[in-house]
Amino acid sequence: MPAFQPRPLNRRAFLQGSTLLLTAARTSIAMAKQEEPELRIGLITDLHYAEKPTAGTRHYRETLQKLTAAGRAFAAEEIRPEMFVELGDFIDAAADHDLELRYLNKINGQFRTLGDDRHYVLGNHCVESLTKGEFLEAVGQDESYYSFDRGDWHFIVLDACFNSAGQPYQRKNFVWSDANVPQAELKWLTADLAANDKPTIIFSHQRLDNGGSHMIRNAGDVRSILELSRNVKAVFQGHSHSNSYQQIRDIHYCTLVSMVEGGGADNNAFSILDLMPSGTLRVNGFEKQKGYEWVPMMQS
């Protein structure tokens, strides 16, 4: 096949392929557009990197070069992202542990060049032949679910790679559509949100909204916890490989496009999330990724 030839990336212009949504506060669009972000986050998902031939629409080898192109686009920004999150299925399944680890080390070598503040959400393909511990050790992350603060924002990384019996995915012991957040994690999530008073962003691989077979089986239980906190602003997720958005009880659920689908530079997909001092959230979509802006309304 011809070599992958990255081309300059054209970010979608604000409101030209974007959706404007209003949440529970009130400020002007002009004010939101003039703001500089308090924090910029580079987001990627579903790279499925593997050293194997294309299968259907999945171009496994090309995601290494697509990630390189995303890195160039991030670096070209006047205000560069300070944090980077991959939302799962970083690698594709391999027949054995050693091969899967080789895929992981290769793609993570490129991901590491983006910056030091990196976060990894576990996807089902990440632990097809590896254990969670082996994956996390390879990328230098301590936990599969955890929370942290950056400035005035709180972030939570979820892990739904557990079967309905509460057993962690590992070494081909699961069915990908049986994704669950176990009771211990739900208890932790409840306590974490109760102790937090900052606006909060959630990162998940499997979907917490209506995603059919791509949805977390006990998503309703998770959503109830998020809604009760009254601090959760948005959930960013992957897994189903296509643009999707819905708002459920004042929380934005944004499903990002996979990087693996389609060949060539035109079929890349990644985004920059801007968190504004006013509370506005802006998703700057590149290539196949849609852009969104959620502007709070000023309280009277």
N, C-alpha and C positions, 0 to 999 in steps of 0.2 A: 504494500500500500504506500502511497506517497507520504513523505515526511510531513509531520504536523508543522504548519507555518502560522505561528501566532500573528495576529494583526493588532493594530492599535484599538483599544477598547473604547466604545462609545457609550458613556453612561446615559441612561434615559434622563431627559430633562425633567425638572420638577413640574408636575401636573400634566406633562405631555404623555404619559403612560403610567400615571400615578393615580392613586385613589386618595381623596381627601376625606377624612372621617373626623367627626367632632365627638369628643368625650365629655366628661362631666365638668369642665371648668370653662372660662371664656377669655380668649386673647385674640388679637387680630392675626390674620395670615401674614400681613406685611411684617409685623413684629417678629413672627416666627422665622420668616425668611432672612431677616437681618441678623438674627442671633448667630453667634459662633457656638459650636457644640461644647458642652461641658466635658463630654467623653465621646470618643469615636471608637467603634468596635468593628473589626473585620469579621464577616461571617461566611462560612463555607459549609457545605453538607454533601453527603452521599458521593464521595469521590470513588469509592469502590476500587481503589488502585490494586492492580494485579498484573503480573507478567504473563498474560494469556491473551489469546485472540479475541477480537470483537465477537460478541454474542448478541444478535438482534440489534437493539439500539444502544447497547452498552459498550463503550469504547474504553476498556479498562486501562490500557497502557497510556492513553492520551491524558489522563487526569494529572499525571506528573507535570506535563507541559502546560496544561490549563492552570494548575496551581502556580507555576512559575509566572504565567501571564497575569494572574490575579495579584501576585506579589509585586510585579512591576506597576500595576495600576494603583495599588495601595501606596507604593512609594512615591508615585507621581503626584499624589494629592498635596495641596498646599498645607493642609492640616492632616497629618498622617494618622491612621488608626493607632491607638495606644494598646489595644488588647485584641486578641484573636481567638475565635471560638470555632471549632469544628463540631458539627451537630450529629456525628455518628456515621457509621458505615464508611469509615476512613479508608478501610481496605475491603477487598472482596474475600469471600471464602476460599480457603486453600485445602488441599487434601490432607496436609499434615502440619504439625506444629512448626517445624523448621521453615517451611515455605511461607507460611502465614507470617511468621516473625520477620522473614526477609522482606516481604511486601511492606510491613509496617515500618521497618527501619529505613527503607528507601523513601517512602512518601513522607515520613516524619522528618527525614533529613532536610527536605525542601521546606516543610511547614515551619521548622525551627528558624529558618532564615528570615521569617516575617517579623519576629520580635520575641522578646523574652516572656511577655505576659500572655501565655497560651493556656487554653482550656479544652479538654477532650471529653465529649459526651459519648458514652458507649452506645454503639448500635449492634444489632444482632449479628451482622457480618464480622464485627470486630472480634468476636469470641466464638467463631465457628470451630476453630481448632485450638485456639489459645484459651487460657483461663483469664478471668478479669485481672487477677494479680499479675499475670505475665504481661498482659497488655499495658497495664498501668506502670509497671516497672520499666518497660521499654520506653515509654514516653515521659517518664519522670513525674507522674502524678500520683498522689498518695491515696486518694479515695475515688470511688465511682459516683458518689453523690455527696455534695458539700455546698457550702455557701461562703460568700466573701463580699466585702465592700470595696468600692472604688469611689472615692469622694462622697457625694451625697446619695449614691445609689447602692442598692443591695442586689446581689445576684445569687441565683440558686441553680445548680446543675443537678438534674434528676437522672436516675437510672431505673428504667423500666425493663431491663433485660433479666426478668425473673419469670418463671412459669407460674401457672395458677396455684401450684403447691408451694410457692415461695422459694423454689430452688433456683440458684443463679444459672444463667446460660453459661455453658462451657463445653468444649469438645463434642459438639454435635448432639447434645442431650435435649434439644428443644425444637419446637415448631415456631417459626418466626411470628406467626399471627397470635400466639399465646403470650402476649407481653403484659406484665403487671407490675405495679408498684407495691411491694410487700408491706405488711403491717408495721414492721419496725421502721421502715422509711417514712410511712405516713405519719407515724408518731413523731419522728424526728422533724419532719416538715412542719407539722402543727406547732411544735415548740419553737422552731427557728423563726417562723413568721410571727408568733406571739411576742417574741423578744425583740422584734425589729420594728422601727417606726419610719424607715426610709422607703421611698418608691422602689419597687422590686421588679426585676426582669427574670423570667424563668427560661432555662434552656433544657430541651428534651429532644430525644431522637424520635421516638414514636409519638403519634399525635394525641393531644388531649381534647381536641374537638371532635366533630363527627367525621372520622376518617375511615369508616368501614373496617376492613381487616387490618388497616394500618393504625388503628386506634388502640391505645392502652385499654385493656379490658375493664379495669376499674377506674377509668378516666373520670367518671362522675364523682367518685369519692375524692379524687385529687382536686377537681374543680371546686368542690364544696369547701375544701380547706383554703384554696386560693381566694375564693370569694369572701369568706369570713374574715380574712386578714384585712381587707379593704385597702391594702397597699400594693397589690400586684397589678401592674399596668399592662404587661404583655408577656406572651409566651412565644418563643421562637422554636420551631421544630422542623424536622425533615421527614425522611422515611418513604413518603409517597411520591417523591421525585417531581412534583409539579407545583406551580404557583397556586396557592389557596389562601383565603383569608375569611375569617368571620369574627364577629364580636359577640361574646356571650357574657351578659351581666357586667358590662363595663370593662371587661378584659379582652384585649386584642390577641387573637390566635393567628399567627402568621407562619404558614408553611412555605419553606424556601425550596427552590428548584435544585435538583441534583446536578452535580458537575459531570457525572459519568455519561449522561444521555446525549447521544449524537456525536458525530465526528467533526473535527476542525474547530477553529477559533470562534466561529459564529455560534457554536453550541456550548460555549462556556456559560457559567452562572455563578455569581457571588455577589456580595453586597457589603455596604458600610452602614452600620446603625449609628445614627447621631442622637445623643441624649442631650437635650437642651436645658438651660437653666430654668426656662419657663415651664418645663414639664412636657414640651412637645417631643414626640418620637418621630424620627424621620428615617426611613429605609431607602437608601440610595442603591437602586438595583443596577447591575451591570449585565450586559448581554441579555440572556433569557430571563433574568430575574426582574420581576416587577418592582416598581418603587411605590412607597406609601408615605403619607404623612398624617399623623394623628395629633391634632392641635387641641389642647385643653381649652375650655371656655372659662373666662374670668368670672369668679363668683361675685355675686352682687352683695 
